[in-house]
Amino acid sequence: MAGMRWRKLVSVLLAFLILVQSVPANAAKLVCRAGPDTSLTIIVTIIGTAYNAFPITIGGVKFNFWFSLEDVNSLGGGIPLCVCYTPFPRVGIKFGIWEGIAVMEPVRIPWCTPTLPIPGGLVGKIPFNAQAIGGANSDDQKDGELRSFQVHYYKALPWALIGLFLDFACLETNNPLDLAYMTELDPLWQSDMLASILGPEAILFANPVAQGACAIDALASTAGFPLDPLFWCMGAWGSMYPMSESIPLDNVQANAGVVARMLFKLHRELVLWGSFGKAGLCGRYPMPIMFKSQYSIYPIWPILYPKRFPIGRHAFVLWGWGKNVPVLNQLNDVWMVYRKRDCCAF
C-alpha cells in the first residue's frame, strides 16, 4: 500500500515537472523586473557560487570541489613545468582553473537590465528602442509581444568582487563588474542579413547534412563536453548561425542558446580570446572560431541552478527542470559564464 502511494506521488511530481517545462513563456505579459533588489541578488549569487572555479589543477594535480564539477582535459598531461618568454623569460608551473568572467542577460524587453541597480532597468530611459538601430526581423513582434532577444554582457569577476587573489597573475582582477556590451547598439544583431557580414560561412552549414551532424554534438554535450570541430552546432540548443537575435524557441533552452551564440559572436569580433590549452599557458590568443569546450554556463537569476554545465547540454538533464515559469522569469534569465583558463604560474 505504501509502495503504491509512493509511486503515485512520483508520477504526480513528474507530471508537474513536464507541465512546467512545457508552459510557453509568453503566456504572461512581459514585465521588466529590474532594480536594486535584483542587482543585489545577482551579485550575492555570483559570489556565493564562486566554487564553480573548481577543479583547480596545479602542476598536474587536480583539486575538486564536493560538487565534482566537470573539467575538460585541455593540456593532455605532460610535465608539470612550463616555459614562457613573454612578457619576460620565465619558468613556471602549469595552472588550470575555471575562471568566472561574465554575466549575460538575454532579455525580451530591450534595455531591461536586471543586473543594474536601476528601477525598471533602462526601459523608458533610452529615447529609442532596439529596432531603431539596424532594423529588426519582421517577426520580432506578434500579438503585441516581443519574439526576439537582446543580450547584455557584463564583465563579472567573482574573485575580484570578494578581494581574493588580486596579486595572482593568472586571473583578471580589474573592474570586477562592468557593463561591456549591449546588442541594442549593435545593428548586426538585429538582422540575419547583416549578421552574415560576420559569418559569411553560415551558408555552408544551411543543409541537412551539416545540421544532422549537430545530433552528434547534442549527444556529446549531454554526456560531457561538446565537439569543438562541429563549431556551427551548439549541441541540443540549435545552430550558432546566424549570429543574430533569431532564436526559434520559447523556453529556457533557447535562452541558453542565446548566451552560447553571443559568446560565439564575441569571439568572431575578437572581443573574447582563447585562454586554454598549451597555446594559452603564456597568455590569451585570438580565437575567431570559438572552442565550445572552453566555456561552461549556468543560470543565476531568477531561478538558480548552482552548478555550471557545458554549452549544448539538454535542459531535461536536470538543469532546466522548473525553469520555464512564465510569471517568474518570462525568459529574462541571467547567466554566469565560466571560462577554462590555463596559465604558466610563477
Residue pairs with C-beta under 8 A, 6 or more apart in sequence:
17 321
17 322
20 321
20 322
20 324
20 325
21 251
21 315
21 316
21 320
21 321
21 322
21 324
22 324
23 324
23 325
23 326
24 250
24 251
24 326
25 250
25 251
25 252
25 324
25 326
25 329
25 330
25 331
26 145
26 250
26 326
27 326
28 326
28 327
28 330
30 108
30 109
30 145
30 146
30 330
30 332
31 109
31 330
32 107
32 109
32 112
32 114
32 120
32 121
32 123
32 332
33 112
33 114
33 302
33 330
33 332
34 112
34 113
34 114
34 116
34 118
34 119
34 120
34 121
34 123
35 117
35 118
35 119
35 120
36 117
36 119
38 114
38 115
38 301
38 302
39 114
39 115
39 116
39 117
40 117
41 301
42 103
42 114
42 115
42 300
42 301
42 334
43 161
43 177
45 300
45 301
45 304
45 336
46 100
46 103
46 156
46 158
46 161
46 300
46 336
47 158
47 161
47 162
49 158
49 298
49 300
49 304
49 306
49 336
50 100
50 158
50 159
50 162
51 65
51 67
51 69
52 69
52 98
52 100
52 296
52 298
52 307
52 308
52 336
52 338
53 97
53 98
53 99
53 100
53 158
53 159
53 338
54 63
54 64
54 65
54 67
54 69
54 98
55 62
55 63
55 64
55 65
55 69
55 71
55 96
55 98
56 62
56 63
56 95
56 96
56 97
57 63
57 71
57 75
57 94
57 95
57 96
57 97
58 93
58 94
58 95
58 345
59 80
59 81
59 93
59 94
59 95
60 77
60 78
60 80
60 94
62 71
64 71
67 306
67 307
69 98
69 307
69 308
70 224
70 225
70 296
70 308
70 309
70 310
71 96
71 98
71 340
72 225
72 276
72 293
72 294
72 340
74 96
74 276
74 277
74 280
74 293
74 294
74 340
74 342
75 94
75 96
75 277
75 278
75 342
80 93
80 94
81 91
81 92
81 93
81 94
82 91
82 92
82 93
82 94
82 281
82 282
82 344
83 89
83 90
83 91
83 92
83 344
84 90
84 92
84 281
84 282
84 283
84 344
85 282
86 282
86 283
90 344
90 346
91 346
92 344
92 345
92 346
93 344
93 345
93 346
94 281
94 342
94 343
94 344
94 345
95 170
95 342
95 343
95 344
95 345
96 276
96 340
96 341
96 342
96 343
97 170
97 171
97 340
97 341
97 343
98 296
98 308
98 338
98 339
98 340
98 341
99 171
99 172
99 275
99 338
99 339
99 340
99 341
100 156
100 157
100 158
100 159
100 336
100 337
100 338
101 155
101 156
101 157
101 172
101 337
101 338
101 339
102 153
102 154
102 155
102 156
102 180
102 336
102 337
103 115
103 153
103 154
103 156
103 177
103 300
103 334
103 335
103 336
103 337
104 151
104 152
104 153
104 154
104 259
104 262
104 263
104 297
104 334
104 335
104 337
105 112
105 113
105 114
105 115
105 151
105 152
105 154
105 332
105 333
105 334
105 335
106 149
106 150
106 151
106 255
106 258
106 259
106 262
106 331
106 332
106 333
106 335
107 113
107 114
107 149
107 150
107 151
107 152
107 331
107 332
108 145
108 146
108 148
108 149
108 150
108 330
108 331
108 332
109 121
109 123
109 146
109 150
109 332
110 123
110 126
110 129
110 130
110 131
110 146
110 150
110 184
111 121
111 122
111 123
111 124
111 125
111 126
111 129
111 130
111 150
111 184
112 121
112 122
112 123
112 150
112 332
113 121
113 122
113 152
113 179
114 121
114 301
114 332
114 334
115 152
115 154
115 179
115 334
116 122
116 179
118 125
126 184
129 184
130 136
130 150
130 183
130 184
130 190
131 140
131 190
133 184
133 185
133 186
133 187
133 190
134 186
134 187
134 188
134 189
134 190
134 191
134 194
135 187
135 190
135 191
136 148
136 190
136 191
136 245
137 148
137 190
137 191
137 192
137 244
137 245
137 246
139 147
140 146
140 147
140 148
140 245
141 147
148 245
148 246
148 247
149 245
149 247
149 255
149 258
149 331
150 182
150 183
150 184
150 189
150 245
151 181
151 182
151 183
151 189
151 258
151 259
151 262
152 179
152 181
152 182
152 183
153 179
153 180
153 181
153 182
153 262
153 266
154 177
154 178
154 179
154 180
155 175
155 176
155 177
155 178
155 180
156 176
156 177
156 336
157 171
157 172
157 173
157 175
157 176
157 177
159 165
159 171
159 173
160 166
160 171
160 172
160 173
160 174
160 176
161 176
161 177
165 171
165 173
166 173
168 345
169 343
169 345
169 346
170 341
170 343
170 345
171 341
180 271
181 266
181 271
183 189
183 190
183 245
183 262
187 194
188 194
188 195
188 197
188 198
188 243
188 244
189 195
189 243
189 244
189 245
189 265
190 244
190 245
191 244
192 242
192 244
192 246
194 244
195 202
195 241
195 242
195 243
195 244
196 202
196 203
196 242
198 243
198 265
198 268
198 269
199 241
199 242
199 243
199 268
202 232
202 241
202 242
204 210
205 211
205 232
205 239
205 241
206 241
210 232
211 239
213 230
213 233
214 230
214 232
214 233
214 234
214 235
214 238
214 239
216 227
216 230
217 226
217 227
217 230
217 233
217 234
217 235
217 312
218 233
218 235
218 236
218 312
218 314
220 226
220 227
220 235
220 312
221 227
221 235
221 236
221 292
221 310
221 311
221 312
221 313
221 314
222 235
222 236
222 312
222 313
222 314
222 317
224 310
225 292
225 293
225 310
226 233
226 234
226 235
226 292
226 293
226 310
226 311
226 312
227 233
227 292
228 291
228 292
228 293
231 240
231 289
231 290
231 291
231 292
232 239
232 240
232 241
233 239
233 240
233 312
234 240
234 257
234 260
234 261
234 264
234 292
234 311
234 312
235 292
235 310
235 311
235 312
235 313
235 314
236 253
236 312
236 313
236 314
236 315
237 253
237 254
237 256
237 257
237 260
237 311
237 312
238 247
238 248
238 249
238 254
238 257
240 260
240 261
240 264
243 261
243 264
243 265
243 268
245 258
247 254
247 257
247 258
247 261
248 254
249 257
250 331
251 315
251 320
251 324
251 331
252 299
252 315
252 320
252 323
252 324
252 329
252 331
252 333
253 314
253 315
253 320
254 331
255 299
255 331
255 333
255 335
256 297
256 299
256 311
256 315
256 335
259 297
259 335
259 337
260 292
260 295
260 297
260 311
260 312
263 272
263 290
263 295
263 311
263 337
264 290
266 272
267 273
267 287
267 288
267 289
267 290
268 288
268 289
268 290
270 286
270 288
272 287
272 290
273 284
273 285
273 286
273 287
274 280
274 284
274 285
274 286
274 287
274 291
274 294
275 284
275 294
275 339
275 340
275 341
275 342
276 291
276 294
276 339
276 340
276 341
276 342
277 342
278 342
279 285
280 341
280 342
280 343
281 342
281 343
281 344
282 344
287 294
292 310
292 311
292 312
293 310
293 340
294 339
294 340
295 310
295 311
295 337
295 338
295 339
295 340
296 308
296 309
296 310
296 311
296 337
296 338
296 340
297 308
297 309
297 311
297 335
297 336
297 337
297 338
298 305
298 306
298 307
298 308
298 309
298 319
298 335
298 336
299 305
299 319
299 323
299 333
299 334
299 335
299 336
300 334
300 335
300 336
301 333
301 334
302 328
302 329
302 332
302 333
302 334
303 322
303 323
303 325
303 328
303 329
303 333
305 318
305 319
305 323
307 319
308 336
308 338
309 317
309 319
313 319
314 320
315 321
315 323
323 329
323 333
